[in-house]
């Protein structure tokens, strides 16, 4: 997936995306950083998560995939992925709204989301 994105850069890009002011470069950084964290938390090669045009990672234990299309693929648009990653959209709602194309065993990412804890309400 390229060079590792620092937590500082990743959090800054996510913050810009949340405000709706992110540039294309910041949005790309937010996607790549969130995919990087997802892959760190759920290592493996059973499922490929794709967020074109910014990135893709393989996650999850099980089938080891080396070449070609993996047996389980999850693909979605940038804003759908980031909303799932930060917890403002649930997997169930995104699937119901047909915002996700998921095929294969293990392609339900409910247990992996959100990648980042949702914001806590102010008391």
HUURSUL-V63321 format. One record per residue. OMEGA is omega in degrees with one decimal (999 if undefined). D_CENTER is the distance of its C-alpha to the mean C-alpha in whole Angstrom. Layout:
OMEGA D_CENTER
OMEGA D_CENTER
This chain:
179.6 13
-176.9 16
179.5 17
178.8 15
-180.0 14
177.7 16
-179.8 15
179.3 18
180.0 16
179.3 13
179.0 14
178.9 16
176.7 14
179.2 12
178.4 16
178.8 17
-179.2 14
-179.0 15
-178.7 18
-176.7 18
-175.1 20
172.2 17
176.9 18
179.6 17
178.6 17
177.6 15
177.3 12
177.7 12
179.0 12
178.7 9
-177.5 7
178.6 8
-178.9 9
174.9 6
177.6 5
179.4 8
176.7 9
-179.1 7
177.4 9
-177.4 12
-176.1 12
-176.1 12
177.0 14
-176.5 15
-175.3 15
-176.0 15
174.4 12
177.8 10
-176.2 7
175.3 8
-177.5 7
2.6 11
-167.8 13
-178.3 11
176.6 9
176.0 8
172.4 9
-177.0 11
169.4 11
178.2 13
-178.2 17
-178.6 19
175.0 20
-177.0 20
-177.9 19
-175.9 21
177.4 21
-179.6 21
179.6 18
-179.4 17
177.3 18
-177.9 15
175.7 12
-179.3 10
179.5 9
177.4 9
-177.3 10
-176.1 9
176.4 10
-179.3 9
-177.0 5
176.9 6
175.6 9
-175.9 7
-177.6 6
174.0 9
176.9 11
176.0 13
177.1 12
177.3 12
-178.0 11
180.0 15
179.4 16
177.8 13
179.4 14
179.9 18
180.0 17
178.2 16
-176.6 13
171.8 12
-176.5 13
178.9 13
174.4 16
178.7 17
179.5 18
-176.3 15
174.3 13
-174.8 13
-177.9 10
-176.8 12
-177.5 13
-172.0 9
-4.5 8
176.9 9
178.7 7
179.3 10
176.9 13
179.5 14
178.7 17
177.9 21
176.8 23
-179.6 26
999 29
